[in-house]
Amino acid sequence: MYLNAQQLADALPWDALMDALSDIFTRTVHSPVRHHHKIEVPGDPTAMLLLMPAWIEGEYLGVKQVTVFPGNNAKGQPGLSSHYLLSCAKTGLPLGQFDGNELTARRTAAASALASRYLSRANSKRLLMVGAGRMGRYLVSAHRSVRDLEEVLVYDRNIEAARAFANDLRAQGLQAQAVTLQELPTAAAVADIISCATLATEPVIKGQWLQPGVHLDLVGSFTPTMREVDDDVAASCNIFVDTREGALAETGDLIQPIRNGVITESDVIAEFSELCADKHAGRSALKDPAQAMTMFKSVGASVEDLAAAILAYQRTSSCD
């Protein structure tokens, strides 16, 4: 079985994918640290191979292969490509291969929406989407599946990209508008949910802008030198993550405020394994839930890829 990007999207509706993620975080899954390998390419910059395995004993085994070939840009070819192979964990025989880029984007957005189930206010109506790229489009769609959003504000360093995204959202019947850098503080102050998917190395959102009760969804920072929010955000918010191990090791949105003495590792209240197993109830368990500010930081995990691949395989196989 091979599923391309569109077939995979059809096989992974948001509600089912969120449920699959919730389930896998309550199970015993083996997920070794991802492997990094440098690959020399004659005449081009050094490339990178990433391998991310995960398996459930006796059930499924999966591995995502990501290749980064910087020299492809000069050839008009994508610099990054990704593939996912799902196999039987009893026999090792392959079951399916999936477009890795689509799988990664959908499980990332679904993780943010799953966190919003626990952490955003149920009556949230206005979303500020920071980042008008491909990931931003997945995130808006996923967040809309969880909350009855009435308006989306879009910010991007490229104002034309933000306007184009807002136009697309209006074509879908949603109130939407692009905001400029000068308008960003006001947009953040009126947002119920702020979702960020950027490659920023300096904070884009500042704590002094935020209103009580806001929920922040941070996707972009995946290295210690990248961050999307400032120290005031970290100090003001109740912090949740997809996995403590990954978030505390990889994202500057936590590493830098910890280094600056603003927060400590113990300020991370819960991870998905605790939320999904009902060991922490999320917003409802916080002091003054209506006014509490929450922050969810995801860096991704191979167990999420495995959950998405299993769901796609099961839903597609049942239709054969």
TORKOL-4160 file (C-alpha; in steps of 0.2 Angstrom, whole numbers, padded with zeros to 4 digits, m for minus):
320
<pt num="1" X="0000" Y="0000" Z="0000"/>
<pt num="2" X="0006" Y="0017" Z="m0004"/>
<pt num="3" X="m0003" Y="0033" Z="0000"/>
<pt num="4" X="0001" Y="0050" Z="m0007"/>
<pt num="5" X="m0002" Y="0066" Z="0001"/>
<pt num="6" X="m0020" Y="0068" Z="m0004"/>
<pt num="7" X="m0024" Y="0050" Z="0000"/>
<pt num="8" X="m0016" Y="0052" Z="0017"/>
<pt num="9" X="m0026" Y="0068" Z="0021"/>
<pt num="10" X="m0042" Y="0059" Z="0016"/>
<pt num="11" X="m0037" Y="0045" Z="0028"/>
<pt num="12" X="m0033" Y="0056" Z="0043"/>
<pt num="13" X="m0048" Y="0067" Z="0047"/>
<pt num="14" X="m0044" Y="0078" Z="0062"/>
<pt num="15" X="m0056" Y="0070" Z="0075"/>
<pt num="16" X="m0050" Y="0052" Z="0072"/>
<pt num="17" X="m0032" Y="0058" Z="0071"/>
<pt num="18" X="m0033" Y="0067" Z="0088"/>
<pt num="19" X="m0041" Y="0051" Z="0096"/>
<pt num="20" X="m0027" Y="0041" Z="0089"/>
<pt num="21" X="m0014" Y="0052" Z="0096"/>
<pt num="22" X="m0023" Y="0052" Z="0113"/>
<pt num="23" X="m0024" Y="0033" Z="0113"/>
<pt num="24" X="m0005" Y="0030" Z="0109"/>
<pt num="25" X="0001" Y="0042" Z="0123"/>
<pt num="26" X="m0008" Y="0030" Z="0135"/>
<pt num="27" X="0001" Y="0015" Z="0128"/>
<pt num="28" X="0018" Y="0007" Z="0129"/>
<pt num="29" X="0028" Y="0013" Z="0114"/>
<pt num="30" X="0046" Y="0010" Z="0111"/>
<pt num="31" X="0053" Y="0026" Z="0103"/>
<pt num="32" X="0073" Y="0027" Z="0103"/>
<pt num="33" X="0081" Y="0044" Z="0100"/>
<pt num="34" X="0081" Y="0048" Z="0082"/>
<pt num="35" X="0097" Y="0044" Z="0072"/>
<pt num="36" X="0107" Y="0058" Z="0063"/>
<pt num="37" X="0119" Y="0054" Z="0049"/>
<pt num="38" X="0129" Y="0065" Z="0038"/>
<pt num="39" X="0130" Y="0061" Z="0019"/>
<pt num="40" X="0143" Y="0068" Z="0008"/>
<pt num="41" X="0137" Y="0073" Z="m0009"/>
<pt num="42" X="0150" Y="0076" Z="m0022"/>
<pt num="43" X="0149" Y="0094" Z="m0028"/>
<pt num="44" X="0136" Y="0099" Z="m0016"/>
<pt num="45" X="0134" Y="0103" Z="0003"/>
<pt num="46" X="0134" Y="0089" Z="0015"/>
<pt num="47" X="0117" Y="0081" Z="0017"/>
<pt num="48" X="0108" Y="0074" Z="0032"/>
<pt num="49" X="0098" Y="0058" Z="0035"/>
<pt num="50" X="0087" Y="0057" Z="0050"/>
<pt num="51" X="0079" Y="0040" Z="0055"/>
<pt num="52" X="0064" Y="0040" Z="0068"/>
<pt num="53" X="0058" Y="0023" Z="0073"/>
<pt num="54" X="0044" Y="0018" Z="0085"/>
<pt num="55" X="0035" Y="0002" Z="0088"/>
<pt num="56" X="0022" Y="m0007" Z="0099"/>
<pt num="57" X="0027" Y="m0024" Z="0103"/>
<pt num="58" X="0018" Y="m0038" Z="0093"/>
<pt num="59" X="0008" Y="m0025" Z="0083"/>
<pt num="60" X="0016" Y="m0011" Z="0073"/>
<pt num="61" X="0033" Y="m0005" Z="0069"/>
<pt num="62" X="0036" Y="0011" Z="0060"/>
<pt num="63" X="0051" Y="0022" Z="0054"/>
<pt num="64" X="0051" Y="0039" Z="0046"/>
<pt num="65" X="0066" Y="0043" Z="0035"/>
<pt num="66" X="0069" Y="0062" Z="0032"/>
<pt num="67" X="0083" Y="0067" Z="0020"/>
<pt num="68" X="0089" Y="0085" Z="0019"/>
<pt num="69" X="0099" Y="0089" Z="0004"/>
<pt num="70" X="0104" Y="0108" Z="0004"/>
<pt num="71" X="0111" Y="0107" Z="m0014"/>
<pt num="72" X="0094" Y="0103" Z="m0021"/>
<pt num="73" X="0088" Y="0121" Z="m0019"/>
<pt num="74" X="0100" Y="0127" Z="m0033"/>
<pt num="75" X="0093" Y="0113" Z="m0044"/>
<pt num="76" X="0075" Y="0118" Z="m0041"/>
<pt num="77" X="0071" Y="0103" Z="m0031"/>
<pt num="78" X="0065" Y="0101" Z="m0013"/>
<pt num="79" X="0079" Y="0101" Z="m0001"/>
<pt num="80" X="0069" Y="0090" Z="0011"/>
<pt num="81" X="0059" Y="0074" Z="0008"/>
<pt num="82" X="0051" Y="0062" Z="0020"/>
<pt num="83" X="0044" Y="0044" Z="0019"/>
<pt num="84" X="0036" Y="0033" Z="0032"/>
<pt num="85" X="0036" Y="0014" Z="0031"/>
<pt num="86" X="0024" Y="0005" Z="0042"/>
<pt num="87" X="0028" Y="m0014" Z="0046"/>
<pt num="88" X="0020" Y="m0028" Z="0056"/>
<pt num="89" X="0029" Y="m0030" Z="0072"/>
<pt num="90" X="0026" Y="m0049" Z="0072"/>
<pt num="91" X="0034" Y="m0053" Z="0056"/>
<pt num="92" X="0043" Y="m0037" Z="0050"/>
<pt num="93" X="0034" Y="m0038" Z="0034"/>
<pt num="94" X="0029" Y="m0021" Z="0026"/>
<pt num="95" X="0011" Y="m0015" Z="0027"/>
<pt num="96" X="0012" Y="0002" Z="0020"/>
<pt num="97" X="0022" Y="0017" Z="0014"/>
<pt num="98" X="0016" Y="0035" Z="0016"/>
<pt num="99" X="0020" Y="0053" Z="0011"/>
<pt num="100" X="0031" Y="0058" Z="0026"/>
<pt num="101" X="0028" Y="0077" Z="0024"/>
<pt num="102" X="0009" Y="0076" Z="0024"/>
<pt num="103" X="0010" Y="0063" Z="0038"/>
<pt num="104" X="0021" Y="0075" Z="0049"/>
<pt num="105" X="0011" Y="0091" Z="0045"/>
<pt num="106" X="m0006" Y="0082" Z="0050"/>
<pt num="107" X="0000" Y="0074" Z="0066"/>
<pt num="108" X="0008" Y="0090" Z="0071"/>
<pt num="109" X="m0007" Y="0100" Z="0069"/>
<pt num="110" X="m0018" Y="0087" Z="0076"/>
<pt num="111" X="m0007" Y="0087" Z="0092"/>
<pt num="112" X="m0010" Y="0106" Z="0094"/>
<pt num="113" X="m0028" Y="0103" Z="0092"/>
<pt num="114" X="m0028" Y="0089" Z="0105"/>
<pt num="115" X="m0019" Y="0101" Z="0117"/>
<pt num="116" X="m0032" Y="0114" Z="0114"/>
<pt num="117" X="m0046" Y="0101" Z="0119"/>
<pt num="118" X="m0038" Y="0101" Z="0136"/>
<pt num="119" X="m0031" Y="0119" Z="0137"/>
<pt num="120" X="m0041" Y="0132" Z="0128"/>
<pt num="121" X="m0057" Y="0139" Z="0134"/>
<pt num="122" X="m0072" Y="0130" Z="0127"/>
<pt num="123" X="m0080" Y="0147" Z="0121"/>
<pt num="124" X="m0064" Y="0152" Z="0111"/>
<pt num="125" X="m0069" Y="0162" Z="0096"/>
<pt num="126" X="m0054" Y="0172" Z="0089"/>
<pt num="127" X="m0038" Y="0164" Z="0084"/>
<pt num="128" X="m0022" Y="0173" Z="0080"/>
<pt num="129" X="m0011" Y="0163" Z="0067"/>
<pt num="130" X="0007" Y="0168" Z="0067"/>
<pt num="131" X="0015" Y="0161" Z="0052"/>
<pt num="132" X="0006" Y="0160" Z="0035"/>
<pt num="133" X="0016" Y="0146" Z="0028"/>
<pt num="134" X="0010" Y="0128" Z="0024"/>
<pt num="135" X="0010" Y="0123" Z="0043"/>
<pt num="136" X="m0001" Y="0138" Z="0047"/>
<pt num="137" X="m0015" Y="0132" Z="0035"/>
<pt num="138" X="m0015" Y="0115" Z="0044"/>
<pt num="139" X="m0015" Y="0123" Z="0061"/>
<pt num="140" X="m0030" Y="0134" Z="0057"/>
<pt num="141" X="m0040" Y="0119" Z="0050"/>
<pt num="142" X="m0036" Y="0108" Z="0065"/>
<pt num="143" X="m0040" Y="0122" Z="0078"/>
<pt num="144" X="m0057" Y="0125" Z="0070"/>
<pt num="145" X="m0061" Y="0106" Z="0072"/>
<pt num="146" X="m0060" Y="0109" Z="0091"/>
<pt num="147" X="m0067" Y="0126" Z="0094"/>
<pt num="148" X="m0081" Y="0135" Z="0085"/>
<pt num="149" X="m0070" Y="0149" Z="0079"/>
<pt num="150" X="m0078" Y="0165" Z="0072"/>
<pt num="151" X="m0062" Y="0175" Z="0067"/>
<pt num="152" X="m0044" Y="0171" Z="0062"/>
<pt num="153" X="m0031" Y="0185" Z="0062"/>
<pt num="154" X="m0016" Y="0181" Z="0052"/>
<pt num="155" X="0002" Y="0188" Z="0055"/>
<pt num="156" X="0017" Y="0184" Z="0044"/>
<pt num="157" X="0033" Y="0194" Z="0041"/>
<pt num="158" X="0028" Y="0193" Z="0023"/>
<pt num="159" X="0012" Y="0204" Z="0023"/>
<pt num="160" X="0007" Y="0198" Z="0006"/>
<pt num="161" X="0007" Y="0180" Z="0012"/>
<pt num="162" X="m0004" Y="0184" Z="0027"/>
<pt num="163" X="m0016" Y="0193" Z="0015"/>
<pt num="164" X="m0017" Y="0178" Z="0003"/>
<pt num="165" X="m0020" Y="0167" Z="0018"/>
<pt num="166" X="m0034" Y="0178" Z="0025"/>
<pt num="167" X="m0042" Y="0179" Z="0008"/>
<pt num="168" X="m0042" Y="0160" Z="0007"/>
<pt num="169" X="m0050" Y="0159" Z="0024"/>
<pt num="170" X="m0063" Y="0171" Z="0019"/>
<pt num="171" X="m0067" Y="0161" Z="0004"/>
<pt num="172" X="m0071" Y="0147" Z="0016"/>
<pt num="173" X="m0084" Y="0158" Z="0024"/>
<pt num="174" X="m0073" Y="0163" Z="0039"/>
<pt num="175" X="m0070" Y="0180" Z="0045"/>
<pt num="176" X="m0052" Y="0183" Z="0043"/>
<pt num="177" X="m0039" Y="0197" Z="0041"/>
<pt num="178" X="m0021" Y="0200" Z="0039"/>
<pt num="179" X="m0012" Y="0210" Z="0053"/>
<pt num="180" X="0004" Y="0220" Z="0051"/>
<pt num="181" X="0019" Y="0220" Z="0063"/>
<pt num="182" X="0012" Y="0236" Z="0071"/>
<pt num="183" X="m0005" Y="0228" Z="0073"/>
<pt num="184" X="0002" Y="0212" Z="0081"/>
<pt num="185" X="0001" Y="0218" Z="0099"/>
<pt num="186" X="m0017" Y="0222" Z="0097"/>
<pt num="187" X="m0021" Y="0206" Z="0088"/>
<pt num="188" X="m0012" Y="0196" Z="0102"/>
<pt num="189" X="m0022" Y="0206" Z="0115"/>
<pt num="190" X="m0039" Y="0201" Z="0108"/>
<pt num="191" X="m0035" Y="0183" Z="0104"/>
<pt num="192" X="m0042" Y="0168" Z="0113"/>
<pt num="193" X="m0030" Y="0156" Z="0105"/>
<pt num="194" X="m0013" Y="0161" Z="0098"/>
<pt num="195" X="m0004" Y="0148" Z="0087"/>
<pt num="196" X="0014" Y="0150" Z="0081"/>
<pt num="197" X="0022" Y="0141" Z="0067"/>
<pt num="198" X="0038" Y="0151" Z="0062"/>
<pt num="199" X="0057" Y="0149" Z="0061"/>
<pt num="200" X="0060" Y="0164" Z="0073"/>
<pt num="201" X="0075" Y="0165" Z="0083"/>
<pt num="202" X="0069" Y="0180" Z="0092"/>
<pt num="203" X="0052" Y="0181" Z="0101"/>
<pt num="204" X="0037" Y="0186" Z="0090"/>
<pt num="205" X="0024" Y="0186" Z="0104"/>
<pt num="206" X="0027" Y="0196" Z="0121"/>
<pt num="207" X="0019" Y="0192" Z="0137"/>
<pt num="208" X="0014" Y="0210" Z="0140"/>
<pt num="209" X="0002" Y="0209" Z="0126"/>
<pt num="210" X="m0008" Y="0194" Z="0132"/>
<pt num="211" X="m0026" Y="0194" Z="0139"/>
<pt num="212" X="m0031" Y="0183" Z="0154"/>
<pt num="213" X="m0038" Y="0166" Z="0148"/>
<pt num="214" X="m0027" Y="0165" Z="0132"/>
<pt num="215" X="m0020" Y="0149" Z="0126"/>
<pt num="216" X="m0004" Y="0148" Z="0116"/>
<pt num="217" X="0001" Y="0135" Z="0104"/>
<pt num="218" X="0019" Y="0135" Z="0100"/>
<pt num="219" X="0025" Y="0124" Z="0085"/>
<pt num="220" X="0040" Y="0132" Z="0077"/>
<pt num="221" X="0054" Y="0132" Z="0089"/>
<pt num="222" X="0063" Y="0115" Z="0087"/>
<pt num="223" X="0081" Y="0120" Z="0092"/>
<pt num="224" X="0088" Y="0128" Z="0108"/>
<pt num="225" X="0092" Y="0144" Z="0098"/>
<pt num="226" X="0074" Y="0146" Z="0091"/>
<pt num="227" X="0060" Y="0154" Z="0100"/>
<pt num="228" X="0043" Y="0162" Z="0097"/>
<pt num="229" X="0038" Y="0169" Z="0114"/>
<pt num="230" X="0048" Y="0179" Z="0127"/>
<pt num="231" X="0052" Y="0176" Z="0145"/>
<pt num="232" X="0037" Y="0185" Z="0151"/>
<pt num="233" X="0026" Y="0172" Z="0142"/>
<pt num="234" X="0035" Y="0158" Z="0150"/>
<pt num="235" X="0033" Y="0166" Z="0167"/>
<pt num="236" X="0015" Y="0170" Z="0165"/>
<pt num="237" X="0008" Y="0154" Z="0158"/>
<pt num="238" X="0004" Y="0137" Z="0164"/>
<pt num="239" X="0016" Y="0126" Z="0153"/>
<pt num="240" X="0011" Y="0110" Z="0145"/>
<pt num="241" X="0021" Y="0100" Z="0132"/>
<pt num="242" X="0020" Y="0085" Z="0121"/>
<pt num="243" X="0034" Y="0076" Z="0129"/>
<pt num="244" X="0045" Y="0083" Z="0143"/>
<pt num="245" X="0061" Y="0074" Z="0137"/>
<pt num="246" X="0059" Y="0082" Z="0119"/>
<pt num="247" X="0054" Y="0099" Z="0124"/>
<pt num="248" X="0066" Y="0102" Z="0138"/>
<pt num="249" X="0081" Y="0096" Z="0127"/>
<pt num="250" X="0076" Y="0104" Z="0110"/>
<pt num="251" X="0066" Y="0121" Z="0111"/>
<pt num="252" X="0073" Y="0138" Z="0115"/>
<pt num="253" X="0055" Y="0143" Z="0121"/>
<pt num="254" X="0059" Y="0133" Z="0137"/>
<pt num="255" X="0078" Y="0131" Z="0137"/>
<pt num="256" X="0081" Y="0150" Z="0136"/>
<pt num="257" X="0069" Y="0155" Z="0150"/>
<pt num="258" X="0076" Y="0141" Z="0161"/>
<pt num="259" X="0094" Y="0147" Z="0158"/>
<pt num="260" X="0088" Y="0165" Z="0162"/>
<pt num="261" X="0081" Y="0159" Z="0178"/>
<pt num="262" X="0063" Y="0164" Z="0174"/>
<pt num="263" X="0056" Y="0146" Z="0176"/>
<pt num="264" X="0063" Y="0129" Z="0180"/>
<pt num="265" X="0060" Y="0112" Z="0173"/>
<pt num="266" X="0047" Y="0109" Z="0187"/>
<pt num="267" X="0036" Y="0122" Z="0179"/>
<pt num="268" X="0031" Y="0111" Z="0165"/>
<pt num="269" X="0015" Y="0105" Z="0173"/>
<pt num="270" X="0011" Y="0090" Z="0162"/>
<pt num="271" X="0014" Y="0081" Z="0146"/>
<pt num="272" X="0003" Y="0072" Z="0134"/>
<pt num="273" X="0005" Y="0055" Z="0143"/>
<pt num="274" X="m0003" Y="0063" Z="0158"/>
<pt num="275" X="m0016" Y="0073" Z="0150"/>
<pt num="276" X="m0022" Y="0058" Z="0139"/>
<pt num="277" X="m0022" Y="0046" Z="0154"/>
<pt num="278" X="m0033" Y="0058" Z="0164"/>
<pt num="279" X="m0019" Y="0061" Z="0176"/>
<pt num="280" X="m0020" Y="0079" Z="0174"/>
<pt num="281" X="m0037" Y="0088" Z="0168"/>
<pt num="282" X="m0029" Y="0102" Z="0159"/>
<pt num="283" X="m0037" Y="0120" Z="0161"/>
<pt num="284" X="m0051" Y="0114" Z="0172"/>
<pt num="285" X="m0038" Y="0108" Z="0185"/>
<pt num="286" X="m0029" Y="0125" Z="0186"/>
<pt num="287" X="m0033" Y="0139" Z="0198"/>
<pt num="288" X="m0046" Y="0151" Z="0191"/>
<pt num="289" X="m0048" Y="0142" Z="0174"/>
<pt num="290" X="m0057" Y="0156" Z="0166"/>
<pt num="291" X="m0042" Y="0168" Z="0169"/>
<pt num="292" X="m0027" Y="0156" Z="0168"/>
<pt num="293" X="m0015" Y="0158" Z="0153"/>
<pt num="294" X="m0009" Y="0142" Z="0146"/>
<pt num="295" X="0005" Y="0137" Z="0134"/>
<pt num="296" X="0007" Y="0121" Z="0124"/>
<pt num="297" X="0024" Y="0118" Z="0117"/>
<pt num="298" X="0027" Y="0104" Z="0104"/>
<pt num="299" X="0043" Y="0097" Z="0097"/>
<pt num="300" X="0036" Y="0082" Z="0089"/>
<pt num="301" X="0038" Y="0063" Z="0093"/>
<pt num="302" X="0040" Y="0047" Z="0084"/>
<pt num="303" X="0025" Y="0040" Z="0093"/>
<pt num="304" X="0014" Y="0053" Z="0085"/>
<pt num="305" X="0020" Y="0048" Z="0067"/>
<pt num="306" X="0017" Y="0030" Z="0072"/>
<pt num="307" X="m0001" Y="0034" Z="0078"/>
<pt num="308" X="m0005" Y="0043" Z="0061"/>
<pt num="309" X="0002" Y="0029" Z="0051"/>
<pt num="310" X="m0007" Y="0015" Z="0060"/>
<pt num="311" X="m0023" Y="0025" Z="0058"/>
<pt num="312" X="m0021" Y="0028" Z="0040"/>
<pt num="313" X="m0017" Y="0010" Z="0037"/>
<pt num="314" X="m0032" Y="0004" Z="0047"/>
<pt num="315" X="m0044" Y="0016" Z="0039"/>
<pt num="316" X="m0038" Y="0013" Z="0021"/>
<pt num="317" X="m0037" Y="m0006" Z="0023"/>
<pt num="318" X="m0055" Y="m0007" Z="0029"/>
<pt num="319" X="m0060" Y="0001" Z="0013"/>
<pt num="320" X="m0051" Y="m0011" Z="0002"/>
